[in-house]
Every structure is written in structure tokens, then in C-alpha cells.
Amino acid sequence: LPACSQLDSGRGFFAPRWFSTGTTGLQATLGRGPKADYEAALSRGELNPDPRQKYLVEEFQKLYENLQGYTPRHASVITKPVQTQAAAAPKPGGFFSGFFGGGDRAAANKEPVQEAVPASERICDYSGIPKGMYVWGGTGCGKTHMMDVLHQAMPTDHKKRIHFHEWMIDVHKRLHTLSKERAQYEKANAVWTAEGAKAQRESLKAAAGKERRDGDDLIETVAQQMVDEAWFLCFDEFQVTHISDAIIMKRLFSVMFERGAVVVATSNRPPEDLYMNGLNRNLFIPFIPLLRERCEVLSMDSQVDYRLVTTQADEDASVYLVPLDEHKTAVMERKFRRIAGESRKNVVVETQGRKITVPRVAKSGNAAWFTFTDLCDKPLGVPDYLALASVFHTVFIADIPMMNIHDRNPVRRFINVIDCFYEKNVKVVCQAAAMPEELFDIPDEEKRTSSYDEVFAWDRTASRLQEMQSAEYLTFHSRDLDSERFLAQFNFSLRDETKVDDETINELWMRYDVDDSGALDRDEARQAIMEINQYIDPERPLSEELMEIFFEQMDLDGNGVIEREEFRAFTKKYGYSFSYEQACSLQRTV
């Protein structure tokens, strides 16, 4: 199949979010920026005019133009020397103490030490470093789509578009690695005195010192790494929910901004509401004025959820089953058995030293079955859900109950589950007590007055659950997989003509009708025949002549394309193995 960017070439500005991660996907008009792409989509009638979106695109265009020819540069930092008294009592050490210059080492020195000024005391001159943007607003107003277009338009390889949760996980991994390296170095520095110890120290220093600049401030080291890899950062779903993130935000972003980073972020909350009611929020609050200083704050106060507006009429709602009754449970089981065959039980997935037990896994290893309790009533977090998303392209979630504000922990985990699976384009098949917008029972007064993150985030979750049912989302899912992973889910029906079903026919059609025209032309049909043949009968590939025989047999009206009903009629009669043996049999009948 063509690359995703090719598949998406005609979708225009409001192609779904999942086309826009990484360096492929939505394409801005070359050299003209996001505004040109937006206006072209309007002229083609692919979206409706919206004054707030138009305003945001124009602001993004200004940023795009400001960044032309920009290379990261350091801000001028005014510092004052700070004297550390020799008689000061040693401070307790620990993992986070090293981030802020704590620990025993400074106190152990017998002379006053002049240290770098803490970030809170730095006065920075950011002249020549463009500001980024922080865009906040309700679910589905289009902010993420437009940020993706801006990201695509930027003519630099040093850019990154990433979910903020994922980025912070990477930050903590790097901090942990550097902390271990520093501990090794200091052990060599403090314990041994012989020549051998000196050699050991030099070896460790060579391995770790290059990245650690001054060896003391781990956050500064990680911040520099991030800027070196990508100075233009686009964060989706910017939110802070954990104390471990909150206490390092000011220092981390201070260094990044000082080194010339430009940040664009989308969020459901204004800056002042980030980490609301969080533990020790006073440690986080100094980050807010820094964010406002380095990012223009724009509000997208739109009441229209464009993800629902653009959902196709023929969406396959059968991936979300309601209610929790015996009939729908049987449908869920049938769906899972169709792609799983004889499933394996209690398979263990490992991530970051932790083990996650998966109750049921398809024989192919590509699909998994969980209950809501398995995913949301156990101490799992974003890294665990991302690990599952990297292993399984399809996840079944059974027995999703009604929830209320008293269920904050499972609600938070469910929000994270859907965020992670949505971001990684996982196909989710659910059985729930109610439709997405009704699952979280929140009184209107609570919605108006609550400061809990879960209340703010639920609208996004409900919208994403709706979108994940759409034909567009499911179509992209089927096309994003390589042919082996895609076809493995039909392993037990592709080889058996008696197990041809409309659900499999529809999924095959979604993958191979690349231009969504409702018919397969010769190239699309050839791709389908070739992929299925290579999967079913890899030892005997089809010649062009034999593939043409399949095409002619399916093209019943001889008009040069294969309509869905022609494809369905052929597969109902012959199955969908497209094997060498079948081709030869058809050749003899021609």
C-alpha cells in the first residue's frame, strides 16, 4: 500500500488527528505555511468556515513566518553568585535532591562554593527567540488538527509532535538513567584512591560526563538533550497530573526556553488551571508565569466538536456495544473469536520492569481482551497502557460500567487508557453500560464548579470514543498496519470458504479502497490480491496474468472497476484466499 501521506493526499485540512503524528500525514502547501492549506481546504468545501479556527490559523501563520530561518540560540542570563556556607549542615540526598543541587556533596566542601544561580533567580533576555503558543479550549474544536498542520509545515528536521504524557515519560526515563550514571561516578570518586580507581573514574566520566555538562544538574542535562533533538516541540493534551512532573516543570522548561526551544501546546485548560488541587501545587505555580512569558495563550471557545461533525455516515458503530446484557456479551465473544481463534490466557507483557497480565490474547498475538476491572481497577498507568498499545493493534474492553465522581481513580485510568489507545491508533471494541457521553454521571452543578481534572477530561474521552467508532478511524487503522499484521486477524476465515462473513469483507474493503471511491480500480485490486496471496500462499506468488484473471472474474459488469457488491459476490462464492491453486482453477474455466 502507499504510505499514509499518500493515502491522505486528498483529505485536506481536517483529516483526522491520527494522520498527523510524526513526519507524515497532513501536508501544508510547500513553502506557504498552514494558512494556505486551511484556505485551500475551505475552497474545496472540505470544511465549514469557523472564525475562531481562522483566527488560530492566522496566528500559526505568523509563528511559521517568524520561525523561517531561525536556529536555536541561548538567551542572555543575568546571574548573581550565591555563597554556600561551609558550616551548613549536610542536606539529605535522594533522587530528586540532585535535580535542585541537594545532597551531601556541597556541604562536604570546606570552602565556600560559587554555584550557578537557581532557575527561580535567573533574569533572561529572550531577544531573538520567538515565543511559542499555548492553545486551550473544549474538546474537538480543531486545535490539535491545526497544530499538526503547523508542525508539518515547519521546514526543519529538529521538530517533534508528541502527546505530553509520552514526552514526560521519556524525560523521567532519561533522568533515571543519568542518576544511575552519576551514582556510579560518585562511588568511584569517593571510595577508591588507587590508580585503578582513577582509571575507573575516567572511564565512567567519558561515558556519562559528555551528556551531563556540569555533572550536577540532571534536569539541565535532559533539557539540553531534548532541545538538541527537537527545538520545535508540539505537545498535544498538555496537562499535569503527577507530583513527579509538577516539581520539575519550572526547571525543565526554563532551561529549554533559555536554549532557544519554541513550544506549541494544546490543552483543555487555561494555564492557571493546570495541576489544580494537585499535591504541593505551590511547587508548580512558578511554572505558570514562565509558560505565559514564553507562549502566547490563545482560547478556542468553540461549542462545535468537529470530530463528530466529520464522522462518516457509514461508520461501523458495532465496535461499541450497549448495554451490558447477555446478547451484547455474546456479540463481543463472537467478534473476539473471529479474529482470535484459540486464544491464549494470562499472557504477560513486560514494561519498565513491570509485568502486566493480559487475560486473553489472540493466537496471532495482535489482539487482546480485558475487562474494565483489568485495566482500571488495578495500579496501572500511562506507561503500561502505552506498552499495551505497542503490542496489540486491537483491544477488547468488556463490562465498562457507569461511573461517577466518587470513582475518580478508575475514571482517571479509563481516561488514560482511551488517550493512549487513541494516540496509537488502536482499534478498541467495547461493551459498556451506556453511550460514551452518558458513562460518567456528573451532575450539572458539579460540571460547572468542579476543579477535578477528570471532569474536564471526560468530554475529550467521550468524544474520542465516538470518533474511534467512525469509518475514518477504522479505515486508517486497517491501512496503517502492515499486511501481515492486518491479515493475521482473519487467519481462520481467509483459509476457509465456509467462513466468509460481511464483517471481514467490510474490513478488507476499508483497507484496499484506498481512494474511498466505492470501487477498486486495477491498482487497488492488484494490491489486495497480491497481499492476500502472499499471506496465504507465499511459496507460489501470482503472475500478472493470474492476477488479471482474478480481476476479470470479480468485474462482473466489465466496466474496469470492482464495486463492493462484486467483491462481496466473488468472495461469497470462492472465498478470499486468492491462491495460486484457485487462480489456475479459474483459468481453466475461462
N, C-alpha and C positions, 0 to 999 in steps of 0.2 A: 504494500500500500504506500501511497505518497506520504511524506512527512506531514505532521499535524498542521504545520504552517500552510502547506499546500491545500490540505483539506479545507482550511478556514479562509482561503483567499477571497471568497465572495461574501463572507458573513458581515463584514463591515464593523462599525464601531462597537455595537453592542453584542458582539459574540460573547458566549458565556465566559465567566471567570476562568473556567478550567483550561481555556485555550491560552491563558496569559501567564503561566508560570514559566520561569526560566527565560531562555532567549528565543523561543519560538512562539507562535501564536498570533495574536492581533498585530497587524503591521501598520504603523503610521506611514503616511506618504513620505517617501525618501527625501530627507533634507528639508522638509517643511514643518515637521512637528505635529503635535496632537491635534491642533485646531483644524488643520487641513483634512485629517482623517474624519473628524467629527462632522465637518461641513459636507464632505463627500457622502457620508452615510445619510445625512439629512436629505441631500439632493436625490439620493436613490430611494427615498421613502422607507428606509430601514429602521427609523426611529422617529418618535414624535418630538417636536421642539419642546424644550424644557428650559425656562430662563435660568434656573439655578445651575443646571448642568452646563449650559452655555457659559455662564459666568466662571464656573470652575475650569472649564477647558481653556478659557481665555487666560486665567491666572496660571495654569500649567504651561500655556504657550509662552508667557512672559518668563517663567522659570527656565523653560527649554532654551529660549534665546539668550538669557543671561549666562547659561552654562556652556554655550558654544565656545570652544577653545579653552575652557577652564581646566587647569590642572591643580591638584590639591596643594595648598600652601599652609604654612604654620601661621597661626595668629600670633601677634606680639603679646607677650605675657609680662606684666609688671609684677615683680615678686619682692618680698621683703624677707631677710634672713630671720630664721627662728632658732633660738638657742635652746638646746636641750640640756638641762642641768645634770651634772654628773652624779649629784646626790639623789636624784629622783629614784623613787622605788621602782623596781622592775615591774613591767606590766605583764599581766597574764598573756600567754601566747594563744595559739589556736589557728584554725584555718582562716577565719575571716580577719583576725587581727593583723595578719600580714598584708591584707588589702589596704589598710589605712595606716601602715607604718608601725603597728604594735609589735608586741613580743619582747623578748629579753635582750635583744642584741644592742639596741641603742643605749639602754640603761647600763649595760655591761661595760661600755666605753668609759674611760676615766677622764676624758676631756670633753669639753662642750663640742657638740657637733652641729654644723650648719646644714639644715635639711631643706629639701625643696618645699616651697610654700604649699600647704594643703589646698585642694581644689576650691574649697569654700572661700579662700582668701585671694584667689587669683583674680587679677583685673586684666581682661583680654581685649585686645583691639582686633576685631574681625574684619577690618578693611580688606576688600578684595575677595572675601569669601562669601558667596551668595547664601542667602537664607533658604531653608527648605520650606516644607508646608506640612501642616497638621490639619487633616480634613476630618471633621466629625459630623455624624448625622445618623438618622434612623436606618433600619435595615433595608437593603435593596434599593437605595436611592441612586445608585450608579457610581458612587465614589471609587470603589475598587476597580471597576471597569476602566474608568478614565485614568486612574493611576497606572494601570497596566499599559495603556496606550502611551503614556508619557515614558514609562520605563522602556518600552520597545523603541521609542523614537530616539532615545539618548544614544549618540554615536560614540560610545566608549565600551571597552570590554570590562572596565572596572566598575561594574554595576551588579546589583543583586536585588531580586524581588523575592521576599520570603515572608511567611507567617511569623509574627513577632514571637510567639511561643517557641517555634523551632529555633529561631535565632538565639534566644536566651538559653536554650538547652545547649547549643553549641558553645556559647560563652562560658557556661558553667563547666562543661567538659574541659575546655582549654585551661580554665583556672585550676581545676583539679590536677590536670597533667603538670602544669608549671609548679604547683605547690609541692607535688611529689618530687620533681626535679630539684627544687630548691632545698627540700629536706635532705635529699641525698648529698647535695653540695655542702650544706652546713654541717652534716655529720662528718664528712671528710675534713672540713675546715677546723672542727672543734676537737675531734678525738685523736687524730694522728698527728705526729710531729716528724716522723722519719721521712726520708727521701721518697719512699714508696707512697706515703700519704700525699706528698706534694704532687707526685705524678698522677695519682688518682684525682686530686682536686682539679688539676689542669685538664684532665680528660673530661670530667663532668662539666667543667666550665666551658670547654669548647663545644660540648653538645647542647648545653642549655643557655649559656651566657649570651650567645648571639641574639636570641629571641628576647631575653629578659632585660635588655638595656641597662638598667641600674641594679637589677637583681632583687630589688625590694618591693617595688610596686607591681604586683601581678596584674592588677586591673589595667594599669597603663600599658603593660606588655600586650595583653589581649586586645585592648582598644587599638593599638598600633597595628596588630595583625589584621584586624577587621578592616581598617582603613586601607592597608596595603592591598588587601584582596578586592575590596569594593568601596570606593569613596562615595558612590551614589547609591544610597540604600532606600529601597521602597518596602515599608513594613505594612502588611495587612493585619487588621484586627489588633491594633496597638492597645494593650491593656496590661495592667499589673495586678496580679492576684496573690503572689507569694512574697513573704518577707525576704527570702533569699534574693529575689530580684530587686525588691524595693530598696534595700540598703546599699546596693552598688550602682543604681541608676545614675546618680549625680556624677560620681567619679568616672564611670564608664563613658557617658556621653560628653562630659567636659573634655576629656582627652580627645575623643573622636572629633568634636567640633573644633578644638584647637589645632588639630592636624588637618583640617580642611574638608571634613566629611560634610555631605549635603544629604539631609534626611527628608523623605516624604512618607507620611504615615496616614492610614485611615483608622478611624475608631468610632465606636458608638457613643463615646462620652467626650465632653469638653475636658481640657487638661486639668482643670480644678477638681474634677470628679474622679480622676484616676486614683486607684488604690483607696477608695473611700471606705472608711471604717476598718482599714487594714491594721494589722498588728504593728505597733510602733510607727504609725504613719508619720510622726514628726521627723523620722529619718529620711522619709521620701519627699516631704514637702519642698525642700530646697531644689529638687529637680524641676518643679513646675515653672518657676520663673526662667530657668535656663532653657527649657523647651520653648517657652513663649519668645525668648530673646532670639533663638536661632531658627524658629519656624513660624511662618505666617499661619495664623489659626483661622480656618475657614469653616463655616457651618453650612451643612446641606440639610436644610429644614424642609425635606420633601415628604409628602404623605403617600407617594406612589412607590410601590415596590416593583421595580422593573424586571426583577427575576420572575415574578409571577405574570406580568404583562406579556413577556416574550415566550412563555411556555407554549409549546405547540399543542394544537387541539387534539392530536392523536397520541398524547402522552400515555405511557403504559402505567396506569395507576395500580396495577396488580403487584407492584413491588412494595406497596404499603397497605397492609390488610387490617381491617377493622370489622368487628370488635374482637375481644378475646373469647371466642366461642369455639366449640368443637369443630364446626365446619371450617372456619378460617385456619385453625390449627392443622387440620388435615391438608388444606391447600399449601400451607407453609412446608409441611413434611414432604408433600409431593414435589414441590419446587426444589427442595434440597436434594431429594433422592435423584431427581432428574439429572442434576449436574454432579452429584457426589458418588453415585453408585454405592458400593460398600464402603461406608465411611469409617475412619479410624477414630478411636475415642481417647480423650485425655492426652492429647499431643502437647508437648511442652515447647514453648517459644522462649528463647533467652534474649534479654536485652540489658546491657549495662550491669551484668552480674545478677540480674533478677530473672526469675522464671515465671512465665505466665502459662497456666494450664488452659488449653483450648478444649472444650468438651467434645466437639465433633469436628473432624476435618475431612474434606473430600479426598477421595483416593488420589486425585491429581495433585493435591496439596495446595490448590489455589483458592479454595472456598472454605469458610469456617462457620460454625453455628455456635451462638451464645444465647443465653437468656439475659434479660436486663440485669438480673442479680449478679450474673457472672462478671459483667463489665462495670456496673455502677454501685454495687454494694460491697465492693472489695477495695482495698487500698491501692488502686491503680491511678496513674497519672498520665500526662501528655506523652512522655517518652514511651510508655507502654503502648498507648494507642497508636502512636506513630510506628512503632515496631510491628504491630499487627497489620497496619496499613501497608507496610513494605512487603509483608509476606503473602497476604491474601488480597486478591482483587475483588472478591465478593464476600460479603459478611451478612449472615442472617442474624437478626436480633429478635428473639421471641419474648412475649409476656411483658411488654412495656406498659406499666400501669399509669393511672392518673397520679399526678404529683401536686404538692402544694408547698408553700413557703417553709413548712416545717421539715421538708425533705431536702434541705439545702445541699447536703453532701452528695447524695445520688443525682440531684438535679445538676450540680456543677460538673460532676463526672460525665453525665449524659451530654451536656453542652460540649465538653471537651471531646468526647467520642465523635459527635457529629462534625465538629470543626475539623478534627484530624482526618476523618474519612472523606469529608467533602474536599479538603485541600489536596488530598492524594488521589482524588477521583475514584474512590472505592464505590462499587455498586453495593447498596445496602437494601436488603429485603427485610421488612419489619412486620411484626404483628403487634398492634397496640390497642389500648382501651378506647382511644378516641383519635380524631384527626389531629395533626400537629398543633394547630392553633388552640386546641382545647385541652391538650395533655397537661399543661401546667396551669392549675386552677389558682389564679391570682385575683383577689377582689380589686375592683376598680380603684378604691381608695389606696390600696397597697401599691398599685401601679403608679399612682400619682405621687406618693410620698416616700416610697421605699428607696433606700440608698444601697440595697444589696445588688452586687454585680449580676447575680442570677436573674433578677427581674429585668435588668437592662438587656442582658444577653439572650433571653429566651426568644424574643421576636426574631432575632437573627437565626436561631436554631430552627424555629418553626418554618421560617422562610426557606432555609436550606433543605429541610426535609421535604418541603413541597417541590423545590427545584430538583431534588435528587430523584423524583418520580417522573420528571419530564422526559420526553423523547429526545430532546437535545442532549441532556446529561447522559442518558443511557447510550445514545448513539456515540458520543465522544468516548465513553468508557469502552465500548466494544472496539472502536477504531484505535484506541491508544495502546491496547495490548498487542504484543507480538502474536503472530499467527498460532504458534504452538500453545501459548497460554490461553488464547481465546478458544481454540478448537478443543482443547483438553476438557473443557466443561461439558462438551457434547459427546464425549468419548463413547458413551454407551448407547447413543441413538444414531450417531453417524454411521456406525457399522451394522446397524440393524434396520432393515427397511420397514419392519413392523412397528418401529418406534418413532416414526415421523410425526411430529406434532406442530401445531401452529406457533407455539411459543418459540421453538427452535428456529422455525422458518423466519419468524419476525426478527430474531436476533441476528441471524445470518444476513438478512436483508439490510438491517441497520448498518452493519459493518461494510457491506460491499456496494451499496448505492451511495457512492462517495459524494456525488454532487446533489443528492437528495432530490433527484428529478422524478422519482417514482418509477424509473425504469433503469435496467442495466444495459449500458452500451457494450460494445465488444471488449474494450479495455477493462471495464469493471467486471464483466462476466469472466474474462480470461483470468483476472486476478483471483476471483472466487474459486474457479475450477482448479487453478494451479495450486493455491494454498491448501485446499481440502485434499487434493490428490497427493500432495507431498506429505501431508499428515497421515492419511490413510494408507497410502501405498508408496512409501519413499523409495523403494528399490526399483520401481518401474514408473518413471516420470512420463508424462504425456507429451507426445509430439504436437506441433502446432496443428497438424491435420486432425489429430484425435480431439483436441480441444475445440476445433471448429465443428466437429460432429456433435459434441455436446451442445454447442451454441445453437446449431440449426435445429436440433431436437427440441430445445426449450422455446425457440422463437416460433411459436405455433402459427402466428399470422404473417410471418415473413416480412415484418416491417423493419428489421435490422436492429431492434432492441428487445429486451426481455422484460415484460411487465411483471408486477408482483404475482398476479394470478397465474401467469405462465410458469413462473418459477415454482410456485406452490403446486401446480398441477404435475409438473415434471417430478418434483421430489416426492409427492404423494405416490406416484406410480413406480419410480425407480430408486427412491432413497436419495441420500446426498453424499454418497461415497466418492463419486467421480473417479473411480479406479480404472486402471489400465484394462482390466478384465471386462468391466462394464462398457468401456469405450469400444473395445473390439466387438462385443456383442451387438452394440448399436450399429457399428459399421457394417456388420453382416446383414442387418435388416434394411439398410438404406438402399 
